């Protein structure tokens, strides 16, 4: 199912970038235009579910009428600066669905998105394909990869996974195995580039006692270990030429002999190979056998680099931090500004580099909320969106395994659990201060009840541990 399509028309580059980041995070497909090219884009787009038009564009009234003429049945929102509503012509106010101040708070913006009919709920929902396959992301290329996995999993075809280092080739191999009818059998990985050439044959096919110096006992190889299951040959492009010949024979005949034995062993093993190398180039350079390439390249799956799917970074960050929390390790959260900078980085090491980066931050800033200023120096050269006043998008607030509602920033408390003001004082009251005091009191009670153990107190208050840590810092509680 295609993502809901939203068109942004604005000449304000900063505002349009901020809005795109938020809408992309919320799983909307976003197209961008300015006042000079909006008509051509508008005519070419199909199934637009909403349009945002920025105040300050040339001929804004004409532009609004043009948009309404083409999508009269969908909402049109007019973006305005804070406090400028009275300056907007009445004619425009009557034409559009709503004049939306920007920047605005996150809950306010969510209420605006609810006015889009037949659109999905604006939260990151569970994605069964992502949950089952371990591939965090919502980009079109990741969706296509999930579809390819579904298509090939039920067959016996050999799969060749291609992609840069760190893109998650073994994750794809494991997903193929888990989705196949071999999932109850072993998944056996072997890194062909990490094992010396003279030992690789024994590693793959096993050996008999006395087959070579040091072979004190007989030993199974990886092919035997993977019987009935899947053998993952990682970095196949680094396999020595003499081993390529022997592997080709196994792929052709589905049989092999242990080193030092003349007994043929029949094998039933699904082969998934992977490499970061350009094998066709390696063939031209006489470093890889062409016949082996065609044997492996029955069903190729090519993984994109992280810089080609930056819209997946928020979900990847959420997935990585959630895993750290489940492993009871320190973790971090990110503000919108920090997330915007992270999405601009090219990430040459791909998902592996992003994972290492988050782990490093969790060590240097345990359980902290990371703002743009807290990021390493290499991120400071990117353009920081100005005047962002969106509340932090706490990645912990979005479940990737279960469909949930957005977690409210305040505590959800029943009437029976707190002492309430029976009557509003005649002189009124500061409601925000009253609620803050109430929240502090309940948090302190929970901490006292749990002897200061934050994880236990968070469970008692029905909130995430990292959310409670943030509140402790906010109220300067120990």
GUSELUM-307830 format. One line per field, with one value per residue (C-alpha): residue number from 1; x, z, y. Coordinates in Angstrom, 1 decimal, always signed. Each point is the difference from the previous one (the first is absolute). Example, Ala and Ser with C-alpha at 12.3 -4.5 7.8 and 13.67 -1.06 7.14 Angstrom:
num = (1, 2)
X = (+12.3, +1.4)
Z = (+7.8, -0.7)
Y = (-4.5, +3.4)
***
This chain:
num = (1, 2, 3, 4, 5, 6, 7, 8, 9, 10, 11, 12, 13, 14, 15, 16, 17, 18, 19, 20, 21, 22, 23, 24, 25, 26, 27, 28, 29, 30, 31, 32, 33, 34, 35, 36, 37, 38, 39, 40, 41, 42, 43, 44, 45, 46, 47, 48, 49, 50, 51, 52, 53, 54, 55, 56, 57, 58, 59, 60, 61, 62, 63, 64, 65, 66, 67, 68, 69, 70, 71, 72, 73, 74, 75, 76, 77, 78, 79, 80, 81, 82, 83, 84, 85, 86, 87, 88, 89, 90, 91, 92, 93, 94, 95, 96, 97, 98, 99, 100, 101, 102, 103, 104, 105, 106, 107, 108, 109, 110, 111, 112, 113, 114, 115, 116, 117, 118, 119, 120, 121, 122, 123, 124, 125, 126, 127, 128, 129, 130, 131, 132, 133, 134, 135, 136, 137, 138, 139, 140, 141, 142, 143, 144, 145, 146, 147, 148, 149, 150, 151, 152, 153, 154, 155, 156, 157, 158, 159, 160, 161, 162, 163, 164, 165, 166, 167, 168, 169, 170, 171, 172, 173, 174, 175, 176, 177, 178, 179, 180, 181, 182, 183, 184, 185, 186, 187, 188, 189, 190, 191, 192, 193, 194, 195, 196, 197, 198, 199, 200, 201, 202, 203, 204, 205, 206, 207, 208, 209, 210, 211, 212, 213, 214, 215, 216, 217, 218, 219, 220, 221, 222, 223, 224, 225, 226, 227, 228, 229, 230, 231, 232, 233, 234, 235, 236, 237, 238, 239, 240, 241, 242, 243, 244, 245, 246, 247, 248, 249, 250, 251, 252, 253, 254, 255, 256, 257, 258, 259, 260, 261, 262, 263, 264, 265, 266, 267, 268, 269, 270, 271, 272, 273, 274, 275, 276, 277, 278, 279, 280, 281, 282, 283, 284, 285, 286, 287, 288, 289, 290, 291, 292, 293, 294, 295, 296, 297, 298, 299, 300, 301, 302, 303, 304, 305, 306, 307, 308, 309, 310, 311, 312, 313, 314, 315, 316, 317, 318, 319, 320, 321, 322, 323, 324, 325, 326, 327, 328, 329, 330, 331, 332, 333, 334, 335, 336, 337, 338, 339, 340, 341, 342, 343, 344, 345, 346, 347, 348, 349, 350, 351, 352, 353, 354, 355, 356, 357, 358, 359, 360, 361, 362, 363, 364, 365, 366, 367, 368, 369, 370, 371, 372, 373, 374, 375, 376, 377, 378, 379, 380, 381, 382, 383, 384, 385, 386, 387, 388, 389, 390, 391, 392, 393, 394, 395, 396, 397, 398, 399, 400, 401, 402, 403, 404, 405, 406, 407, 408, 409, 410, 411, 412, 413, 414, 415, 416, 417, 418, 419, 420, 421, 422, 423, 424, 425, 426, 427, 428, 429, 430, 431, 432, 433, 434, 435, 436, 437, 438, 439, 440, 441, 442, 443, 444, 445, 446, 447, 448, 449, 450, 451, 452, 453, 454, 455, 456, 457, 458, 459, 460, 461, 462, 463, 464, 465, 466, 467, 468, 469, 470, 471, 472, 473, 474, 475, 476, 477, 478)
X = (+0.0, +1.4, +0.8, -2.4, +1.3, +0.3, +1.1, +1.9, +0.1, +2.2, +2.8, +1.3, +2.7, +0.5, -3.7, -0.5, +3.0, -1.3, -3.4, +1.3, +2.1, -3.0, -2.4, +2.5, +0.6, -3.8, +0.0, -1.4, +1.3, +1.0, +0.4, +1.4, -0.6, +0.4, -2.2, +1.6, -0.3, -3.0, -2.4, +2.0, +0.6, -3.7, -1.1, +2.3, -0.8, -2.7, -2.0, +1.2, -1.6, +0.9, +1.8, +2.0, +0.5, +2.5, -0.9, +2.3, -0.1, -0.6, -3.6, -1.1, -3.7, +0.3, +2.1, -2.6, -2.8, +2.1, +0.5, -3.7, -1.1, +2.0, -0.5, -3.3, -0.8, +3.2, +1.1, +2.3, +1.9, +1.5, +3.3, +0.4, +2.6, -1.0, -2.3, -0.7, -3.5, -1.7, +2.3, -1.3, -2.6, -3.5, -0.4, +2.8, -1.2, -3.4, +1.5, +2.4, -0.8, +2.1, +2.7, +2.8, +2.6, +3.5, +2.0, -2.5, -0.1, -0.1, -3.4, -1.5, +1.5, -1.4, -3.5, +0.5, +0.9, -3.2, -1.9, +1.3, -2.7, +0.7, +3.5, +1.8, +0.3, +3.1, +2.1, +2.6, -2.0, +1.1, +1.2, -0.3, +2.5, +2.5, -0.6, +0.2, +3.0, +2.1, +0.2, -0.8, -1.1, -2.9, +1.7, -1.1, +3.2, -0.2, -3.6, +1.1, +2.7, -2.6, -2.1, +3.0, +0.7, -3.7, +0.3, +3.2, -0.3, -2.2, +2.3, +3.3, +1.6, +3.5, -0.1, +2.8, -0.3, +2.0, +0.7, +2.6, +1.5, -2.3, -3.3, -1.3, +0.6, +0.0, -3.3, -1.5, +1.5, -1.5, -3.4, +0.0, +0.7, -2.7, -2.6, +0.8, -1.1, +3.5, -0.4, +0.0, +3.4, +3.4, +1.1, +3.8, +2.0, +3.6, +2.2, +2.0, +2.3, +0.9, +1.3, +3.4, -0.2, +1.8, -2.5, -3.2, -0.5, +0.1, -2.3, -2.6, +0.2, +1.6, +2.9, +0.9, +2.4, +3.6, -1.0, +2.7, +2.4, -2.1, -3.1, -0.1, -3.7, -2.6, -2.1, -3.2, +0.1, -2.5, -1.9, -0.7, -0.9, -2.6, -1.6, -3.7, +0.5, +1.8, +3.7, +0.9, +3.3, +0.9, +2.6, +0.0, +1.9, +3.1, +0.0, +3.3, -0.3, +0.9, -2.9, -2.3, +0.4, -0.8, -3.0, -1.3, +0.1, -2.1, -2.6, -0.2, +0.0, -1.4, +2.7, +3.6, +2.7, +1.7, +3.7, +1.9, -3.0, -1.3, -3.6, -2.5, -2.5, -3.3, -1.2, -3.3, +1.1, -1.4, +2.8, -0.2, +3.1, +1.0, +2.7, +0.7, +2.1, -1.0, +0.2, -0.2, +3.0, +1.8, -0.7, +1.6, +3.0, +0.2, -0.6, -3.4, -1.3, -2.7, -1.6, -0.3, -1.4, -2.9, -0.6, -0.2, -1.9, -3.3, -1.9, +1.9, -1.1, +1.8, +0.0, +0.1, +2.4, -1.3, +0.5, -2.4, -2.8, +0.4, -3.7, +0.6, +2.4, -2.6, -1.4, +3.6, +0.8, -3.1, +0.7, +3.6, -0.8, -2.8, +2.3, +2.5, -2.8, -1.2, +3.6, -0.2, +2.8, +0.1, -1.7, -0.7, -2.8, +0.3, -1.6, -1.4, +3.0, +2.5, -2.0, +0.0, +3.8, +0.4, -2.2, +2.4, +3.1, +1.1, +0.7, +2.7, +0.0, -3.8, -2.2, +3.0, +1.6, -3.4, -0.2, +3.5, -0.7, -3.1, +1.9, +2.8, -2.5, -1.7, +3.4, +0.9, -3.6, -1.7, -3.9, +0.3, -2.0, +2.5, -0.4, +1.8, +2.7, +0.8, +0.8, +3.7, +1.8, -0.5, -3.7, +0.3, +0.8, -3.5, -2.8, -2.0, -3.7, -0.8, -2.7, -1.2, -2.4, -1.4, +0.0, +2.6, -1.1, +0.9, +0.7, -0.9, -3.5, -0.5, -0.2, +1.5, -1.3, -3.5, -2.5, -0.4, -1.3, +2.4, +1.1, -1.1, +2.7, -1.9, -0.9, -3.2, -1.6, -3.4, -2.3, +0.4, +3.9, +0.4, -1.3, -1.8, -1.1, -3.7, -0.8, +1.8, +1.2, -1.7, +3.2, +0.7, +3.2, +3.1, -1.1, +3.4, +1.8, -2.6, +0.4, +3.7, +0.0, -2.4, +2.3, +3.1, -1.8, -1.1, +3.4, +1.7, -2.5, +0.8, +3.7, -0.4, -2.1, +2.6, +3.0, +1.2, +0.2, -1.1, -1.0, -2.3, -1.5, -0.6, -1.9, -2.1, -0.8, -0.8, +2.6, +3.3, +3.2, +1.5, -3.0, +0.2, +3.7, -0.8, -2.6, +2.5, +2.3, -2.8, -1.0, +3.6, -1.0, +2.7)
Z = (+0.0, -1.0, +2.6, +0.3, -2.4, +1.3, -2.1, +1.5, -1.9, +1.6, -0.8, +3.5, -0.1, +3.7, +0.7, -2.8, +1.2, +3.6, -1.1, -2.3, +2.8, +2.2, -2.6, -1.3, +3.5, +0.4, -3.2, -2.5, -3.6, -0.5, -3.3, +0.0, -2.3, +0.0, -1.4, -3.5, -0.6, +2.1, -2.9, -2.0, +3.2, +1.0, -3.5, +0.2, +3.5, +0.6, +3.2, +1.9, +3.5, +1.1, -1.0, +2.1, -1.4, +1.6, +0.7, -1.8, -3.3, -3.1, -1.1, +3.0, -0.6, -3.7, +1.1, +2.6, -2.6, -2.5, +2.7, +1.0, -3.7, -0.3, +3.4, +1.2, +2.0, +2.1, +2.8, -0.7, +2.9, +0.0, +1.9, +1.8, +2.5, +3.6, +0.9, -3.6, -0.4, -0.1, -2.8, -2.3, -2.5, +0.9, -3.5, +0.6, +3.4, -1.4, -2.9, +2.1, +2.5, +2.7, +0.5, +1.8, +2.0, -0.5, +2.0, +2.3, +2.7, -0.9, +1.5, -1.9, -3.3, +0.6, +0.4, -3.3, -1.7, +1.3, -2.3, -3.0, -1.0, -0.9, +1.3, +2.4, +3.7, +0.3, +2.1, -0.9, +0.0, +0.2, -3.3, -0.2, -2.8, +2.0, +3.2, -1.6, -2.2, +2.3, -2.7, +1.7, -2.6, -2.0, -3.2, -3.3, -0.5, +3.3, -0.8, -3.3, +1.8, +2.4, -3.1, -1.6, +3.2, +0.0, -3.6, +0.3, +3.5, -1.0, -2.8, +0.0, -2.1, +0.9, +1.0, -0.5, +2.3, -1.2, +1.8, +1.7, +3.3, +2.9, -2.0, +1.8, -2.5, +2.8, +1.3, -3.5, +0.0, +3.5, -1.2, -3.0, +2.3, +2.5, -2.7, -1.7, +0.9, +1.2, +3.0, +2.5, -1.4, +0.6, -1.4, -0.3, -0.9, -1.2, -0.9, -3.1, +0.3, +3.7, -0.4, -1.6, -3.4, +1.1, +2.9, -1.9, -1.6, +3.4, +1.4, -2.7, -0.6, +3.2, +0.3, +1.2, +2.8, -1.3, -3.2, +0.7, +2.8, +3.0, -1.1, +3.2, -0.3, -2.8, -0.3, -1.7, -2.5, -0.3, -2.8, +2.3, +2.9, -2.3, -1.2, -0.7, +0.7, -1.4, -0.5, -0.2, -1.9, +0.9, -2.0, -2.8, -2.1, +2.2, -0.5, -1.6, -3.6, +0.9, +2.5, -2.5, -2.2, +2.8, +1.1, -3.6, +0.0, +3.2, -1.4, -3.2, +1.5, +3.5, +1.5, +1.4, +1.8, +3.2, -0.2, +0.2, -0.9, -3.2, +1.4, -1.8, +2.2, -1.5, +1.3, +0.1, +0.7, -1.1, -1.1, +0.7, -1.0, +0.5, -1.0, +0.0, -3.2, -3.6, -1.1, -3.7, +0.3, +2.0, -2.9, -2.5, +2.4, +0.0, +3.8, -0.1, -2.1, -2.5, +0.2, +3.8, -0.3, -2.1, +2.4, +2.9, -1.8, -0.4, +2.1, +0.8, +2.7, +0.1, +3.2, -0.2, +2.0, +3.0, -1.8, -2.7, +2.6, +2.6, +0.7, +1.8, +2.5, +2.6, +0.0, +0.1, +2.9, +1.8, -0.7, +1.2, +3.2, +0.8, -0.4, +2.4, +2.5, -0.2, +0.6, +3.2, -1.3, +0.1, -2.9, -1.4, -1.6, -2.6, -0.5, -3.4, -0.6, +0.7, -2.1, -2.9, +0.1, +0.3, -3.2, -1.9, +0.7, -2.9, +2.3, -2.1, +2.4, -0.4, +2.7, +1.8, +0.4, +1.2, +2.6, +1.2, +0.2, +2.2, +2.3, +0.4, +0.9, +2.5, +1.7, +0.0, +0.7, +1.8, +0.0, -1.3, -2.5, -2.8, -1.5, -3.1, +2.2, +1.6, -3.3, -1.0, -1.9, -3.4, +0.2, +0.9, -3.6, -1.2, -0.2, +3.2, -0.6, +1.6, +2.5, +0.4, +2.9, -0.5, +3.2, +0.0, -2.1, +2.6, -2.0, +3.0, -0.4, -3.3, +0.2, -2.9, +1.2, +1.2, -1.2, +2.7, +0.4, +0.6, +3.6, +1.6, +1.6, +3.3, +2.3, -0.6, +3.4, +1.1, +2.2, +2.9, +0.0, +0.7, +2.3, -2.1, +0.6, +0.9, -1.1, -2.0, +2.3, -0.4, -1.1, -2.4, -0.1, -2.1, -1.4, -1.6, +3.3, +1.8, -2.4, +0.2, +3.8, -0.2, -2.5, +2.2, +3.1, -1.7, -1.6, +3.4, +1.6, -2.6, +0.5, +3.8, -0.5, -2.2, +2.1, -2.8, -2.7, -3.1, -2.1, +2.7, +0.6, -3.7, -0.1, +3.0, -1.8, -3.3, -2.0, -1.7, +2.0, -2.4, +0.3, +3.8, -0.2, -2.1, +2.6, +2.8, -1.7, -0.9, +3.7, +1.3, +2.1, +1.2)
Y = (+0.0, +3.4, +2.6, +3.0, +2.7, +3.6, +2.9, +2.9, +3.3, +2.6, +2.5, -0.2, -2.6, -0.3, -0.5, -2.5, -2.0, -0.1, -1.1, -2.7, -1.5, -0.3, -1.3, -2.5, -1.3, -0.5, -2.1, +2.4, +0.2, +3.6, +2.0, +3.5, +2.9, +3.8, +2.7, -0.2, -3.8, -1.1, -0.3, -2.6, -2.1, +0.3, -1.2, -3.0, -1.2, -2.6, -0.6, +3.1, -0.2, +3.5, +3.2, +2.4, +3.5, +2.4, +3.6, +2.5, -1.9, +2.2, +0.2, -2.1, +0.6, -1.1, -3.0, -1.1, +0.2, -2.0, -2.7, -0.1, -0.2, -3.3, -1.6, +1.6, -3.1, -0.1, +2.4, +2.9, +1.6, +3.5, +0.3, +3.2, +1.5, +0.1, +2.9, +1.0, -1.5, +3.4, +1.1, -2.8, +1.2, -1.1, -1.5, -2.4, -0.9, -1.0, -2.0, -2.3, -2.7, +1.6, +2.7, -1.9, +1.9, -1.2, -0.9, -1.6, -2.6, -3.7, -0.7, +3.0, -1.2, -3.5, +1.5, +1.7, -3.3, -1.6, +2.3, -2.0, -2.4, -3.7, +0.4, -2.1, +0.8, +2.3, -2.3, -2.6, -3.2, -3.6, -1.3, -3.8, -0.2, +2.0, -1.9, -3.4, +0.7, +2.2, +2.7, +3.4, +2.5, +1.4, +1.1, -1.4, -1.9, -1.8, -0.9, -1.5, -2.0, -1.4, -1.0, -1.7, -1.9, -1.2, -1.0, -2.1, -1.4, -2.9, -1.2, -1.8, +2.7, +1.2, +3.7, +2.5, +3.1, +3.0, +3.3, +2.2, -1.1, +0.6, +0.0, -3.1, -2.9, -2.6, +1.4, -0.7, -3.5, -0.7, +1.4, -2.3, -3.0, +1.0, +0.5, -3.3, -3.6, -0.6, +2.3, -2.9, -1.1, +1.6, +3.4, -0.3, +3.1, -0.1, +3.0, -1.0, +3.0, -0.6, -3.6, -0.6, -1.7, -3.2, -0.5, +0.9, -3.4, -1.7, +2.6, -0.5, -3.7, -1.4, -2.4, -3.5, -0.9, +0.3, +1.8, +2.5, +1.1, +0.9, -1.9, -2.0, -0.9, -0.1, +3.2, +1.0, +2.9, +2.8, -1.8, -2.9, +2.4, +1.7, -3.2, +0.7, +3.7, +3.0, +0.6, +3.7, +0.6, +3.6, +1.9, -2.7, +2.5, -0.6, -3.7, -1.4, -1.2, -3.6, -0.1, +1.5, -3.1, -2.3, +2.0, +0.0, -3.8, -0.1, +2.3, -2.0, -3.5, +0.6, -2.2, +0.3, -2.0, +0.9, +0.8, -3.3, -2.1, -1.6, -0.4, +2.1, +1.8, +1.2, +3.3, +1.9, +3.5, +3.4, +2.3, +3.8, +1.8, +3.6, +2.5, +3.7, -0.5, +0.6, -3.6, +0.8, +2.3, -2.8, -2.4, +2.5, +0.2, -3.9, -0.1, -1.7, -2.8, +0.9, -3.4, +0.2, +3.5, -1.3, -2.8, +2.4, +2.8, -2.0, +2.5, +3.2, +2.5, +3.3, +2.0, +3.8, +2.0, +2.0, +3.3, -1.2, -0.5, +2.7, +0.0, -3.4, +1.5, +0.9, -3.5, -1.5, +2.2, -1.1, -3.6, +0.2, +1.9, -2.4, -3.0, +1.6, +0.6, -3.6, -1.1, +2.2, +2.2, +3.8, +1.7, +3.5, +2.1, +2.7, +3.4, +1.0, +2.2, -2.8, -2.4, +2.5, +0.2, -3.8, -0.4, +2.3, -2.0, -2.3, -3.0, -1.7, -2.9, -0.3, -1.6, -1.5, +3.5, +1.4, -2.8, +0.6, +3.8, -0.5, -2.4, +2.5, +2.7, -2.3, -0.4, +3.7, +1.3, -2.9, +0.3, +3.5, +2.0, +0.9, +3.5, +1.3, +1.6, -3.4, -1.7, -0.4, +2.7, -1.6, +0.6, +3.7, +1.0, -1.0, +2.6, +0.0, +0.8, +3.4, +0.7, -3.6, +0.0, -3.4, -2.0, -2.8, -3.0, -2.6, -3.1, -2.0, +1.3, -2.0, -3.7, -2.0, -3.4, +0.8, +2.6, +2.7, +3.5, +2.8, +0.1, +3.2, +2.2, +0.1, -2.9, -1.8, -0.1, -1.3, +2.1, -2.4, +0.1, +3.7, +2.7, +2.6, +3.5, -0.3, +3.6, +2.6, +2.9, +3.3, +1.7, -2.9, -2.0, -0.8, -3.3, -0.8, +0.5, -2.0, -3.0, +0.3, -0.2, -2.9, -1.8, +0.6, -1.3, -3.2, -0.6, +0.5, -2.4, -2.6, +0.4, -0.3, -3.1, -1.6, +1.0, +2.4, -2.7, +2.0, -3.0, -1.3, +3.5, +0.4, -3.3, +1.1, +3.3, -1.9, +1.9, -0.8, +0.2, +2.6, +2.2, -0.1, +0.8, +3.1, +1.1, -0.4, +2.3, +2.4, +0.3, -0.4, -3.0, -2.4)
***
